[in-house]
Amino acid sequence: MGLLEIKDLKVRYPVKSGFLSDKKSLAAVDGISLSLEEGKNYGLVGESGSGKSTVGRAIVGLERITAGQIIYEGSDITAALGKRKSVHKRNVQMIFQDSNASLNPKKQIAQIISEPLHNFEKLSQQEEKKRVSELLEMVGLPQDALQKYPHEFTGGQRQRIALARAVALRPKFVIADEPVSVLDLSVQAQVLNYMRRIQEEYNLSYLFISHDLGVVKQMCNELAIMYRGRFVEYGDRQDIYLNPQHIYTKRLLSAIPNLDPVNRELHKRLRRETEAAYKQSMESYLAKDGRVGDLLPLSETHRVAGKPSKGVV
Amino acid sequence: MGFGRPLLEINALHTAFRMQDHYHDAVDDVSFSLEKNEILAIVGESGCGKSTLATTIVGLHNKANTRISGEIIYQNLNLIDLNETLYNRIRGNDIGMVFQNPLAALNPMMTVSEQIEEVLVYHSRLTKEERALRVRELLVQVKVEDPEGTAIRYPHELSGEARQRIGIAIAIACEPPIIIADEPTTALDVTVQAQILDLLSEVRDDTGAGIILITHDLGVVAEIADRVAVMYAGQIVETAGVVDLFTDPKHPYTRSLLRSMPQANGVPGSDSGEFYVINGDVPSLQQLPKQGCRFAGRIPWIPFSAHEQSPKMHEVSKGHLVRCTCHESFHFEGESE
């Protein structure tokens, strides 16, 4: 039993299809289940439009959940997600992709980092100040940053500020939605290192939402591969990277650029073969309505969406 | 490689922007050449000047606050001397450009076929019927799904992938001998990226064009480039054939960049150990050191005497050039040479 359980989560968006027509809806997330344990890192990987960000946003209550449950420490908190203050909100925080949009441009860094403290903790002014400068130090920023505004920082620094705000309440989980995808390579490494250090200090878990299998590989213990709002494969790193079973996972892996120009023709051939196999057989992995089948166990850690016709792949 | 001059030759190019009454070099003493049938990657992080270099070559800078000097030699012409009218004949016709964000590069008010046709109206003497035929041919060449249907759509109705394919169709409409692609796959999913890169290499194979590929992604470079120029703080610090660059990188910046890459291929790495981080920050345009090696401040453990006073490009092997002498004694911090 995980600390945070997501059971058969569904998020549907209404789609207006015209005057007087039926109300239709589109399933962004179409029945996924996840069990997140303390101290482990998880990765949610998929292409744009797969619904991966919607899952993250639903867990912190930024999306209205159509069906399913979110269970935190054994109690169902699905209904409480809309409330401003709950234990769950305090313990599950989020970092967004675009720090330009997620940090209020009119507020000083001190105000930004102390906002969660204001909402949840009754600290004296002095205690609060102390805590805020501790947090700032933890993400490697100088104290004079406190009086500055977000636009005065680089993208990497802003993402570190967002990290400081996210961990201000010592949460158990931090959902990181593409936290480094807009950053330069050398800055990415820096932000990820801070995330790792903070994890060691606070013993928290990350749920990484990413399209980049490189970052996720280094940071996550377990991964879910998402396609059209469903999981196609779930497993630990070894399972996903060394023994991928679903054609969609294989295709995703084969498309990652290889840093080995000597063998690039070979790599290209393998990629094209996988692409051809994907085009040919993807349909057989899906039900008639295009839905991905349910996950079926392959091993203790590894689960793959079944082929509707044959069961396990 | 042909005889005589390369397709495009750039010598001691400087592009300086005016900021508070001072000019600052965003591109500083850049020289390279592009051959026919070659994909040259220019790689570097944001702010290194790679996009400024691209826009300088196609003459997209406002002369009022930009100072450009040096040579961009194409067919015995120095492009920086051209006036707008002459430049307009070259842009699109001789140099095609593919942009990072096709949604911004495409005109939202024009259908796909109209905007591809626009280039042909400017640069060719084709009749209306011939143009329509050519548009259709281009849509097939860039492998858009449903060419007829796509032709009459507007950019917002298309996927990111289809939009970038249209961007490429526009760039190659007049079969330019030179194509500049500025981060053409950065906004795309990896699976789509792979296909767009395939398309670019096919375009090269079919037309023999020389392609300058501007990118921050070393993975993309390894997949498609023939030759690579690494830029740091406005300067090229290393140029090499793609295999040399990845198997025997010389410049401390190139080596540091390669080391900081999170690797997705191969065996999963261990949990422990941090990602390699390059010391310090990229200097801003106003704070560029006027003298000496620009990377010196980021490798402070290397003695100052290892750097040249005014770093030059040195040939370490055939076709492999490195700026400054510091690469000879470079080692990572805490490791021996």
Interface residues (C-beta under 8 A of the other chain):
Chain A: E47 S48 T154 D184 L185 S186 V187 Q188 A189 Q190 L192 N193 R196 H211 D212 L213 G214 V215 K217 Q218 N221 R237 Q238 Y241 L242 R251 L252 L253 A255 I256 P257 N258 L259 D260 P261 V262 R264 H267 K268 R271 E275
Chain B: E45 S46 G160 D189 V190 T191 Q193 A194 D198 H216 D217 L218 G219 V220 A222 E223 A225 V242 V243 L245 F246 T247 S256 L257 L258 S260 M261 P262 Q263 A264 N265 V267 P268 G269 D271 E274 F275 Y276 V277 I278 D281
